[in-house]
Amino acid sequence: MPASSNFQEAIREAQSSALVGPNVVNKALPYVGGGMVLTAGGVFGGLSLMTTNPGLYQPLWFVSLIATLILFFVARNVAMQGNNSTALPILTTFSLVEGFFLSNLVGYAIISVGAANPANPYAGVGAVGTAALATGITFVIASIAGRRMSDSIGQALGAVVGLGLVGLIIAMVVQLVGAIFVPGFGGGGFELMIAGFGTVLFVGAAFLDFYTMPRTYRDDQYLPAALGMYLTYINLFIFILRLIIAIQGGGRRN
């Protein structure tokens, strides 16, 4: 698989080289946090519009879906190229649009988990909070362990994450196409498998970020580094929340 091979080769080159940006992670972290705050703002804005004007929310959500897909690939390209001049506006725009897009998943988590746990009126909100807390804890642990990762472990983890991303994309495409032609396909156990696998995969990617970033970006390229780390942690939150929904809420909405 060429994409996987290229990813693994990039990881090898990053790991075999000396630190080119020993302070890049520390400089990037405030921007990663800022991106998360903007995303939270987008989520709250989307939930508010969903409640007050659902007729307007639905078309805007589809716009955010298309914009998120476009911005995701643009953001990855900017991050990989280390383009400092365009990283900040891309990070800001993507964070807000991604938040609005995620409001649908967050809203569904609140409703589905809450309905599955009628004795606890705050179960749905608790599920979202648990996903956010788990993402934050992973972030803290990864920031400590990832910086101390040995070359052999980093090499192996990079290979696993590269192959895992390919497998995850294939599984999600199968889930999407199957749901189009077979109503109900991709829910239940299949969704639980994808959510669990995605969670484990992005936990590994979180650890890998703290190892590869100083070997990939110079200190003055902290904005592209922040953009790359943001992509990892927002995906980790998504898959943790999907996992909680699959376990507590009876599967994800198709």
Backbone bond lengths (Angstrom), bond angles and torsions (degrees), N, CA, C in turn:
res aa  C-N    CA-C-N  psi(-1)  N-CA   C-N-CA  omega(-1)  CA-C   N-CA-C  phi
1 M - - - 1.463 - - 1.526 109.70 -
2 P 1.335 118.72 109.32 1.465 121.45 -174.10 1.505 113.70 -57.33
3 A 1.344 118.37 -41.90 1.469 120.56 -178.03 1.518 110.75 -61.06
4 S 1.330 115.84 -43.68 1.462 119.89 179.59 1.513 110.89 -65.95
5 S 1.346 116.70 -40.73 1.461 120.51 -179.67 1.519 111.17 -63.70
6 N 1.331 116.64 -42.50 1.462 120.49 178.78 1.525 111.07 -63.74
7 F 1.326 116.05 -40.53 1.467 119.89 179.63 1.518 110.10 -63.22
8 Q 1.335 116.16 -46.06 1.450 119.88 -178.85 1.522 111.54 -65.04
9 E 1.345 116.47 -36.87 1.458 119.64 179.23 1.524 110.77 -65.85
10 A 1.341 116.08 -38.62 1.468 119.70 177.49 1.525 110.98 -63.58
11 I 1.342 115.52 -39.31 1.459 119.76 178.17 1.521 110.27 -64.42
12 R 1.340 117.32 -42.81 1.463 120.85 -179.75 1.523 110.95 -61.27
13 E 1.346 115.56 -44.06 1.458 119.22 -179.50 1.523 110.84 -63.97
14 A 1.343 116.01 -40.20 1.465 119.80 -179.44 1.519 110.63 -65.92
15 Q 1.343 116.38 -38.94 1.455 119.86 -174.86 1.520 112.40 -79.31
16 S 1.341 116.58 -26.16 1.457 119.07 -177.45 1.525 112.29 -84.49
17 S 1.322 116.72 -8.45 1.456 120.17 -178.23 1.518 110.41 -97.54
18 A 1.317 115.04 163.04 1.464 120.11 177.11 1.525 109.38 -74.79
19 L 1.326 115.95 167.34 1.459 120.11 178.12 1.521 109.62 -63.08
20 V 1.325 115.80 124.65 1.466 119.79 177.12 1.522 110.84 -101.01
21 G 1.338 115.92 -18.21 1.467 120.39 178.98 1.508 110.67 -142.83
22 P 1.330 118.02 74.85 1.469 120.44 -175.79 1.526 114.16 -61.13
23 N 1.341 117.34 -21.95 1.469 120.66 -178.04 1.522 112.86 -110.36
24 V 1.333 117.29 7.20 1.459 119.86 -172.74 1.526 111.84 -66.46
25 V 1.347 117.47 -35.92 1.465 119.76 -179.12 1.526 110.95 -65.22
26 N 1.322 116.82 -46.08 1.467 120.17 179.92 1.525 111.44 -61.70
27 K 1.325 116.75 -35.93 1.454 119.91 178.39 1.526 112.19 -73.02
28 A 1.333 116.19 -29.43 1.464 120.53 -176.44 1.524 112.74 -80.58
29 L 1.334 116.94 -29.99 1.463 120.87 -172.61 1.534 114.46 -55.19
30 P 1.352 119.81 -42.78 1.477 117.86 178.50 1.524 113.09 -60.64
31 Y 1.327 116.82 -33.16 1.460 120.21 179.50 1.524 111.46 -75.28
32 V 1.330 116.65 -32.97 1.458 120.29 173.41 1.531 109.42 -62.89
33 G 1.328 116.51 -46.31 1.456 120.78 176.96 1.515 112.26 -60.61
34 G 1.338 116.12 -41.94 1.460 119.79 177.36 1.514 112.31 -61.48
35 G 1.331 116.01 -39.51 1.462 120.16 177.42 1.513 111.90 -62.86
36 M 1.328 116.64 -39.49 1.457 120.86 178.19 1.531 111.42 -65.90
37 V 1.326 116.79 -38.61 1.464 120.87 178.05 1.526 110.27 -64.11
38 L 1.334 116.90 -43.30 1.465 120.68 177.46 1.526 111.21 -63.06
39 T 1.326 116.16 -38.62 1.459 119.98 177.94 1.524 110.84 -63.60
40 A 1.332 116.42 -43.20 1.464 120.33 176.98 1.528 110.82 -60.21
41 G 1.346 116.17 -39.95 1.459 119.87 176.97 1.519 111.81 -62.53
42 G 1.350 116.39 -41.10 1.463 120.40 177.05 1.512 112.29 -63.51
43 V 1.343 116.58 -37.93 1.465 120.77 177.78 1.520 110.91 -64.05
44 F 1.332 116.81 -47.64 1.468 120.18 179.94 1.527 111.08 -63.35
45 G 1.340 116.51 -38.52 1.455 119.59 177.37 1.517 111.72 -63.77
46 G 1.326 116.05 -42.54 1.465 119.77 178.85 1.517 112.24 -65.60
47 L 1.335 117.33 -42.62 1.469 120.57 178.96 1.526 110.90 -63.65
48 S 1.322 116.41 -38.34 1.457 120.44 178.98 1.524 110.99 -64.95
49 L 1.333 116.44 -44.54 1.467 120.39 179.09 1.522 110.85 -67.80
50 M 1.340 116.59 -35.46 1.459 121.13 177.93 1.523 110.74 -59.46
51 T 1.334 115.73 -36.08 1.461 121.09 -177.91 1.524 112.18 -81.24
52 T 1.326 116.83 -43.04 1.461 120.73 -173.44 1.527 113.41 -86.17
53 N 1.328 116.76 -32.08 1.469 119.39 -176.82 1.528 110.15 -146.77
54 P 1.340 117.25 73.04 1.462 119.97 -177.53 1.527 113.33 -62.49
55 G 1.325 117.11 -28.15 1.462 120.07 178.86 1.520 112.32 -64.71
56 L 1.329 117.03 -34.61 1.460 121.26 177.29 1.516 111.36 -83.10
57 Y 1.331 115.96 -32.01 1.468 119.83 -176.96 1.529 112.29 -61.88
58 Q 1.339 116.56 -43.80 1.465 119.91 -173.32 1.529 112.98 -59.90
59 P 1.349 119.62 -50.42 1.468 117.76 178.44 1.526 113.36 -65.60
60 L 1.342 115.96 -34.82 1.466 118.72 177.71 1.522 111.19 -66.83
61 W 1.344 116.71 -33.17 1.457 119.26 178.18 1.530 111.03 -65.94
62 F 1.335 116.78 -40.29 1.467 119.48 177.81 1.527 110.81 -65.02
63 V 1.323 116.48 -36.06 1.466 119.86 174.84 1.523 110.33 -63.20
64 S 1.342 116.01 -42.43 1.464 119.69 179.64 1.522 111.08 -66.36
65 L 1.338 117.77 -32.25 1.462 121.40 176.91 1.524 110.88 -61.32
66 I 1.333 115.83 -48.92 1.465 120.00 179.54 1.525 110.68 -65.60
67 A 1.340 115.94 -43.20 1.466 120.23 -179.51 1.522 111.27 -64.11
68 T 1.338 117.04 -37.59 1.460 120.59 179.63 1.524 111.20 -64.32
69 L 1.336 116.57 -43.27 1.464 120.24 179.13 1.525 110.96 -61.65
70 I 1.332 116.04 -43.89 1.467 120.15 -179.57 1.522 110.44 -66.43
71 L 1.328 115.86 -48.26 1.464 120.21 -177.50 1.522 112.09 -65.80
72 F 1.337 117.17 -30.26 1.464 119.92 179.04 1.524 110.39 -60.89
73 F 1.333 116.12 -49.33 1.465 119.21 -178.02 1.529 111.19 -70.85
74 V 1.338 116.66 -34.45 1.460 119.60 175.67 1.520 110.05 -64.54
75 A 1.338 116.16 -44.24 1.467 121.15 -179.31 1.519 111.22 -62.21
76 R 1.330 116.82 -44.03 1.467 120.14 178.79 1.525 110.91 -61.58
77 N 1.334 115.98 -40.93 1.468 120.07 -179.94 1.521 110.99 -65.08
78 V 1.334 116.51 -43.50 1.461 121.09 179.15 1.524 110.44 -63.49
79 A 1.359 115.82 -43.36 1.463 119.78 -179.45 1.527 111.28 -64.74
80 M 1.333 117.27 -42.33 1.458 120.69 -177.57 1.527 111.45 -68.46
81 Q 1.327 117.00 -32.92 1.462 120.95 179.99 1.524 112.37 -82.33
82 G 1.327 116.59 -11.99 1.462 119.92 -178.71 1.519 112.53 67.34
83 N 1.341 116.05 33.58 1.463 121.17 -177.25 1.530 109.86 -79.61
84 N 1.313 116.64 103.55 1.456 121.73 -174.14 1.524 112.92 -73.14
85 S 1.336 116.96 -34.08 1.464 120.21 -172.33 1.525 112.78 -70.35
86 T 1.319 117.81 -28.44 1.467 119.95 -177.69 1.522 113.14 -107.11
87 A 1.324 118.41 -5.31 1.464 120.88 -175.19 1.527 112.37 -66.09
88 L 1.345 117.60 -42.58 1.466 119.71 -175.39 1.530 112.42 -66.32
89 P 1.345 120.45 -49.69 1.470 118.35 177.58 1.527 113.10 -63.10
90 I 1.342 117.09 -34.48 1.461 119.49 177.20 1.524 110.35 -65.86
91 L 1.339 117.03 -43.89 1.460 121.41 179.21 1.525 110.93 -61.91
92 T 1.334 116.84 -43.34 1.465 121.20 -179.46 1.524 111.25 -64.72
93 T 1.338 116.33 -49.32 1.462 120.80 -178.63 1.519 111.40 -64.53
94 F 1.334 115.28 -46.71 1.461 119.79 -178.23 1.526 111.44 -62.73
95 S 1.325 117.24 -38.79 1.465 120.94 -179.37 1.530 111.20 -62.42
96 L 1.325 116.73 -44.36 1.465 120.10 -179.48 1.524 111.68 -68.28
97 V 1.339 116.55 -46.56 1.468 120.61 -179.27 1.526 110.44 -65.00
98 E 1.332 116.52 -41.42 1.463 120.58 178.52 1.524 110.64 -61.75
99 G 1.333 116.99 -38.54 1.459 120.01 177.83 1.514 112.08 -62.08
100 F 1.338 116.68 -44.77 1.471 120.12 178.59 1.525 110.17 -63.09
101 F 1.338 116.31 -41.98 1.462 120.79 178.51 1.528 111.20 -61.98
102 L 1.331 117.18 -41.63 1.459 121.42 -178.47 1.527 112.99 -71.49
103 S 1.328 117.53 -15.87 1.468 119.43 -179.20 1.525 111.23 -60.09
104 N 1.332 117.18 -29.12 1.459 120.67 177.68 1.524 110.46 -66.38
105 L 1.341 116.95 -46.61 1.465 121.36 178.92 1.523 111.09 -66.44
106 V 1.328 116.57 -42.31 1.463 120.53 179.48 1.529 110.50 -63.99
107 G 1.330 116.32 -43.49 1.460 120.12 178.21 1.518 111.99 -62.43
108 Y 1.333 115.63 -40.12 1.463 119.26 178.95 1.527 110.85 -67.44
109 A 1.337 116.44 -37.32 1.471 120.06 177.85 1.519 110.45 -62.29
110 I 1.327 116.74 -44.06 1.464 120.88 -179.63 1.526 110.72 -61.57
111 I 1.335 115.96 -42.86 1.469 120.00 -177.37 1.519 111.99 -73.00
112 S 1.357 116.75 -49.42 1.464 120.20 -173.58 1.527 112.31 -69.54
113 V 1.324 116.74 -45.34 1.464 119.04 179.12 1.527 110.43 -67.70
114 G 1.333 116.45 -37.66 1.465 119.56 177.04 1.518 111.95 -63.56
115 A 1.349 117.10 -41.36 1.462 120.84 179.51 1.521 111.80 -67.41
116 A 1.328 117.23 -31.97 1.464 121.32 179.58 1.527 112.02 -78.10
117 N 1.334 116.61 -13.70 1.466 121.40 -179.95 1.528 109.27 -130.54
118 P 1.341 117.51 67.82 1.477 120.27 -174.78 1.527 114.07 -62.95
119 A 1.321 116.85 -22.26 1.471 119.37 179.98 1.520 112.17 -73.26
120 N 1.327 116.30 -18.35 1.461 120.79 -179.11 1.527 108.90 -119.74
121 P 1.330 118.57 100.83 1.470 120.70 -175.93 1.527 113.75 -66.74
122 Y 1.323 116.35 -15.73 1.465 119.28 -178.71 1.530 112.54 -105.48
123 A 1.327 116.67 14.85 1.460 120.32 -176.77 1.527 111.48 -62.04
124 G 1.325 116.93 -40.73 1.456 120.50 -178.61 1.516 112.19 -64.86
125 V 1.332 115.61 -46.59 1.466 119.70 177.62 1.517 110.01 -64.22
126 G 1.329 116.05 -37.56 1.456 120.32 178.25 1.518 112.17 -62.95
127 A 1.338 117.22 -34.96 1.462 120.87 178.65 1.526 110.93 -63.46
128 V 1.327 116.13 -43.45 1.465 120.49 178.14 1.521 110.13 -65.34
129 G 1.337 116.10 -43.65 1.461 119.61 178.04 1.520 112.34 -62.93
130 T 1.327 116.94 -36.93 1.463 120.92 178.06 1.522 110.87 -64.12
131 A 1.335 116.20 -42.39 1.465 120.15 178.77 1.526 110.90 -63.01
132 A 1.336 116.38 -42.74 1.463 120.15 178.91 1.518 111.27 -65.76
133 L 1.346 116.42 -41.37 1.468 120.80 -179.98 1.526 110.81 -66.00
134 A 1.333 116.73 -42.77 1.462 120.51 179.25 1.522 110.72 -62.86
135 T 1.332 117.09 -38.76 1.464 120.73 177.10 1.523 110.35 -63.56
136 G 1.328 116.53 -43.48 1.462 120.37 179.47 1.512 112.92 -64.56
137 I 1.335 116.85 -41.63 1.466 120.40 178.41 1.525 110.66 -63.60
138 T 1.335 115.95 -42.51 1.468 119.88 177.07 1.526 110.43 -59.99
139 F 1.320 115.71 -40.58 1.461 121.25 179.23 1.523 111.21 -59.03
140 V 1.332 116.41 -45.77 1.462 120.87 -178.63 1.524 110.77 -65.92
141 I 1.334 116.55 -47.17 1.464 120.24 -178.89 1.530 110.65 -64.07
142 A 1.330 116.12 -42.77 1.468 120.23 -179.53 1.522 111.42 -64.21
143 S 1.335 117.00 -35.40 1.464 119.96 -179.28 1.525 111.60 -65.27
144 I 1.328 116.35 -27.13 1.465 120.43 179.17 1.520 110.94 -87.09
145 A 1.341 115.49 -51.64 1.462 120.03 -175.17 1.526 112.23 -73.99
146 G 1.337 116.95 -36.35 1.457 119.98 -176.70 1.512 113.28 -64.48
147 R 1.316 116.70 -35.59 1.467 120.40 179.33 1.524 111.64 -68.55
148 R 1.344 117.37 -24.61 1.463 121.44 -177.01 1.523 112.39 -100.44
149 M 1.313 116.76 7.84 1.454 120.75 -176.29 1.527 111.10 -66.88
150 S 1.321 116.79 135.42 1.462 121.17 178.81 1.523 110.14 -76.77
151 D 1.328 115.83 163.52 1.455 120.32 179.89 1.525 111.81 -61.55
152 S 1.318 117.60 -40.26 1.460 120.37 -177.67 1.521 111.45 -66.15
153 I 1.336 116.30 -42.39 1.461 119.66 178.42 1.525 110.70 -68.24
154 G 1.321 116.55 -43.06 1.456 120.09 178.91 1.515 112.23 -61.27
155 Q 1.332 116.64 -41.02 1.463 121.70 178.06 1.523 110.95 -60.93
156 A 1.323 116.19 -47.51 1.459 120.88 -179.11 1.533 110.98 -65.49
157 L 1.334 116.60 -43.85 1.455 120.41 -179.02 1.521 110.92 -64.61
158 G 1.332 116.80 -38.64 1.455 120.00 178.10 1.514 111.97 -61.61
159 A 1.328 116.94 -41.25 1.462 120.93 179.01 1.521 111.03 -65.18
160 V 1.333 116.53 -42.32 1.460 120.85 -179.08 1.523 111.00 -65.22
161 V 1.335 116.47 -44.90 1.462 120.22 -179.70 1.532 110.74 -64.30
162 G 1.324 116.80 -40.63 1.463 120.02 179.16 1.517 112.33 -60.77
163 L 1.330 117.01 -48.08 1.461 120.97 178.47 1.527 111.12 -67.94
164 G 1.326 116.22 -37.17 1.458 120.46 -179.46 1.519 112.50 -63.70
165 L 1.328 117.20 -38.26 1.463 120.44 178.50 1.518 111.43 -61.58
166 V 1.332 115.73 -40.63 1.467 119.97 178.22 1.525 109.86 -62.88
167 G 1.339 116.49 -46.67 1.457 120.42 179.39 1.516 112.76 -62.70
168 L 1.340 116.93 -39.43 1.465 120.91 -179.85 1.525 110.99 -65.19
169 I 1.313 116.65 -43.31 1.466 120.23 179.37 1.524 110.64 -61.92
170 I 1.333 117.00 -43.34 1.468 120.70 179.00 1.528 110.58 -61.54
171 A 1.334 116.65 -44.64 1.459 120.74 -179.11 1.529 111.24 -63.52
172 M 1.328 117.28 -39.78 1.464 120.40 -179.18 1.523 111.40 -70.12
173 V 1.328 116.94 -35.20 1.463 120.13 176.06 1.527 110.38 -65.48
174 V 1.337 116.45 -43.53 1.467 120.68 177.02 1.522 110.47 -60.37
175 Q 1.326 116.59 -42.04 1.464 121.08 178.89 1.529 111.12 -62.21
176 L 1.324 116.36 -44.70 1.461 120.62 -178.20 1.521 111.87 -66.78
177 V 1.330 116.61 -49.10 1.469 121.02 -179.04 1.528 110.18 -64.45
178 G 1.334 116.85 -41.45 1.457 120.12 179.51 1.513 112.39 -62.74
179 A 1.341 116.66 -38.48 1.466 120.71 -179.89 1.527 111.69 -67.28
180 I 1.336 116.49 -27.89 1.470 119.95 179.09 1.519 111.27 -69.32
181 F 1.328 116.37 -40.76 1.468 120.98 -174.69 1.526 113.29 -95.98
182 V 1.341 117.10 -24.49 1.466 120.44 -179.17 1.524 108.61 -127.38
183 P 1.325 118.42 103.81 1.467 120.63 -179.51 1.531 111.21 -55.88
184 G 1.315 115.15 132.07 1.457 120.24 179.66 1.505 114.51 88.17
185 F 1.347 117.17 -8.65 1.462 119.78 179.68 1.534 109.61 -67.75
186 G 1.312 116.35 141.46 1.464 120.33 176.11 1.505 114.42 92.44
187 G 1.346 117.35 -3.37 1.444 119.71 177.59 1.516 110.66 -91.01
188 G 1.319 116.70 -170.44 1.456 121.32 174.79 1.510 113.43 58.56
189 G 1.341 114.82 -125.09 1.459 120.83 -176.05 1.509 113.53 -63.92
190 F 1.332 117.26 -35.13 1.464 120.03 -179.49 1.523 110.72 -66.44
191 E 1.316 116.38 -42.64 1.464 120.76 177.92 1.523 110.64 -65.67
192 L 1.324 116.20 -39.78 1.458 120.23 178.10 1.529 110.63 -61.76
193 M 1.340 116.39 -40.40 1.462 120.67 179.05 1.526 111.03 -64.52
194 I 1.334 117.38 -46.22 1.461 121.10 -179.34 1.527 110.83 -64.90
195 A 1.330 116.94 -45.04 1.460 120.68 -179.13 1.525 111.03 -63.36
196 G 1.327 116.73 -42.78 1.457 120.14 178.99 1.512 112.49 -66.22
197 F 1.325 115.85 -43.45 1.462 120.10 179.95 1.526 110.62 -65.54
198 G 1.342 116.83 -42.64 1.458 120.55 178.91 1.516 112.06 -63.23
199 T 1.335 116.55 -38.25 1.465 120.46 178.17 1.525 111.06 -62.59
200 V 1.335 116.20 -49.18 1.464 120.33 179.78 1.523 110.73 -62.19
201 L 1.322 116.25 -40.83 1.465 121.16 -178.07 1.525 111.36 -62.47
202 F 1.329 117.37 -45.85 1.460 119.74 -176.79 1.528 112.48 -79.74
203 V 1.321 117.87 -19.97 1.465 119.07 168.30 1.523 108.68 -63.95
204 G 1.347 116.08 -44.84 1.461 119.93 176.21 1.506 112.16 -61.62
205 A 1.349 117.07 -41.34 1.466 120.88 178.60 1.520 111.45 -64.47
206 A 1.335 116.98 -33.19 1.468 120.90 178.60 1.523 110.80 -63.58
207 F 1.333 116.32 -44.67 1.462 120.46 176.91 1.528 110.34 -64.45
208 L 1.321 115.85 -39.97 1.453 120.67 -177.58 1.521 112.02 -65.26
209 D 1.329 117.07 -34.71 1.465 120.89 -179.79 1.524 112.16 -55.96
210 F 1.319 115.95 -45.40 1.463 119.35 -175.92 1.523 111.76 -70.66
211 Y 1.318 116.66 -17.68 1.469 119.82 176.18 1.522 111.72 -88.09
212 T 1.320 116.59 -42.57 1.472 119.82 -173.23 1.525 113.64 -84.35
213 M 1.340 117.82 -30.70 1.465 119.55 -175.28 1.529 112.85 -55.33
214 P 1.340 120.00 -48.57 1.472 119.26 -179.74 1.521 113.15 -66.83
215 R 1.336 117.19 -16.47 1.457 121.26 179.73 1.520 112.31 -98.29
216 T 1.341 115.50 -4.16 1.456 120.79 -177.37 1.524 112.08 -111.37
217 Y 1.332 116.97 -39.16 1.460 121.94 -174.12 1.529 111.18 -115.79
218 R 1.334 114.46 144.20 1.464 119.38 172.36 1.528 109.08 -75.73
219 D 1.320 115.79 168.39 1.462 119.91 -179.23 1.524 112.26 -60.48
220 D 1.338 117.04 -31.78 1.460 119.18 -178.90 1.533 112.47 -83.62
221 Q 1.340 117.65 1.44 1.463 121.60 177.33 1.527 110.97 -105.55
222 Y 1.315 116.38 37.50 1.454 120.79 -177.16 1.519 112.87 -68.87
223 L 1.338 118.41 -25.84 1.464 120.24 179.13 1.531 111.84 -69.93
224 P 1.341 119.82 -47.87 1.471 118.65 174.08 1.523 112.37 -61.01
225 A 1.341 116.58 -36.21 1.466 119.81 177.26 1.525 110.43 -63.21
226 A 1.322 117.21 -42.33 1.465 121.48 178.76 1.522 110.64 -63.31
227 L 1.314 116.64 -39.27 1.460 120.91 179.21 1.528 110.62 -63.75
228 G 1.339 116.37 -42.98 1.455 120.08 178.32 1.516 112.10 -63.75
229 M 1.329 117.30 -42.08 1.462 121.02 179.37 1.525 110.97 -68.26
230 Y 1.321 117.08 -37.12 1.466 120.45 177.94 1.524 110.58 -59.60
231 L 1.333 116.71 -44.00 1.460 120.51 -179.88 1.526 111.04 -59.57
232 T 1.324 116.24 -39.88 1.466 120.17 179.51 1.522 111.06 -64.32
233 Y 1.321 117.68 -48.25 1.459 120.77 -172.53 1.515 112.95 -77.08
234 I 1.315 118.45 -29.21 1.459 118.58 176.59 1.521 109.84 -71.38
235 N 1.342 117.29 -35.08 1.466 120.23 175.72 1.515 111.25 -69.16
236 L 1.325 117.15 -35.97 1.459 120.32 177.01 1.525 110.13 -62.15
237 F 1.325 117.62 -44.89 1.463 121.11 177.78 1.528 111.09 -59.57
238 I 1.329 116.49 -43.66 1.465 120.64 -178.63 1.528 110.89 -59.94
239 F 1.318 116.95 -46.78 1.461 119.11 -175.76 1.525 112.08 -73.93
240 I 1.328 117.84 -32.58 1.466 118.95 174.69 1.525 109.71 -64.34
241 L 1.335 117.01 -42.63 1.459 120.17 179.79 1.527 110.75 -65.76
242 R 1.328 117.04 -40.88 1.468 120.29 176.48 1.531 110.63 -61.72
243 L 1.318 116.77 -37.93 1.464 120.61 178.94 1.528 110.62 -65.12
244 I 1.328 116.36 -42.85 1.467 119.88 178.91 1.526 110.50 -64.01
245 I 1.320 117.10 -41.17 1.466 120.70 178.04 1.522 110.29 -62.41
246 A 1.340 116.69 -44.31 1.475 120.38 -178.64 1.517 111.07 -63.67
247 I 1.332 117.29 -33.92 1.463 120.09 -178.21 1.524 111.94 -83.08
248 Q 1.331 116.71 -44.74 1.464 120.40 -172.54 1.523 114.06 -99.86
249 G 1.335 116.29 -26.44 1.461 118.99 -172.50 1.501 115.30 -105.55
250 G 1.324 118.17 6.29 1.452 120.04 175.69 1.500 114.75 81.46
251 G 1.352 118.66 26.33 1.458 120.47 176.64 1.495 111.80 100.58
252 R 1.330 115.78 160.84 1.470 121.63 -176.86 1.517 109.77 -88.50
253 R 1.316 115.20 147.30 1.451 121.16 177.57 1.507 109.61 -65.65
254 N 1.336 117.26 135.45 1.470 121.59 178.16 1.508 109.41 -92.10
